[in-house]
Amino acid sequence: MPDGMEDDEHGLLIQAQQGSVEAFGELYERFAPAVFRFLYSQLDSKQDAEDLTADVFFRVWQALP
């Protein structure tokens, strides 16, 4: 991953920790597809993978502060 992208993601994480819904949304857009693909490959159920992806990001949101 290029350093600039890593710095950008770190900045988004800091903003999300400070309560920025927009920054968290951007992180979700970037990482949710990969999380979903991993879960789907393990579960072989699209609905379960979608539900767990949502749960993962809900827990991340709760853990940010």
C-alpha positions in Angstrom: 0.0 0.0 0.0 1.5 3.4 -0.9 2.5 5.6 2.0 0.1 8.4 1.0 -2.9 6.1 1.1 -1.9 4.7 4.5 -1.5 8.3 5.8 -4.9 9.2 4.4 -6.5 6.2 6.1 -4.8 7.0 9.4 -6.2 10.6 9.1 -9.7 9.2 8.4 -9.4 7.0 11.5 -8.4 9.9 13.7 -11.3 11.9 12.3 -13.7 9.0 13.0 -12.4 8.7 16.5 -13.3 12.3 16.9 -16.9 11.6 15.8 -16.8 12.2 12.1 -19.5 10.1 10.5 -18.2 11.1 7.1 -14.7 9.8 7.8 -16.1 6.5 9.2 -18.3 6.2 6.1 -15.2 6.6 3.9 -13.4 3.9 5.9 -16.5 1.7 5.5 -16.6 2.2 1.8 -12.9 1.3 1.5 -12.8 -1.8 3.7 -16.3 -3.3 3.8 -15.9 -5.1 0.4 -12.8 -6.9 1.6 -14.4 -7.8 5.0 -17.5 -9.1 3.1 -15.4 -11.1 0.7 -13.4 -12.7 3.5 -16.6 -13.5 5.5 -18.4 -14.9 2.5 -15.5 -17.2 1.7 -15.6 -18.6 5.2 -19.4 -18.8 5.5 -20.7 -19.5 2.0 -23.8 -17.5 2.9 -24.3 -14.1 1.4 -26.9 -13.0 3.9 -24.7 -14.1 6.9 -21.7 -12.4 5.4 -23.6 -9.2 4.9 -25.0 -9.3 8.5 -21.5 -10.0 10.0 -19.9 -7.3 7.9 -22.4 -4.8 9.3 -21.7 -6.2 12.8 -18.0 -5.8 12.4 -18.3 -2.1 11.4 -20.9 -1.5 14.2 -18.4 -2.9 16.7 -15.6 -0.8 15.2 -17.7 2.3 15.5 -18.4 1.5 19.2 -14.7 0.9 19.9 -13.4 4.1 18.2 -13.5 6.3 21.3 
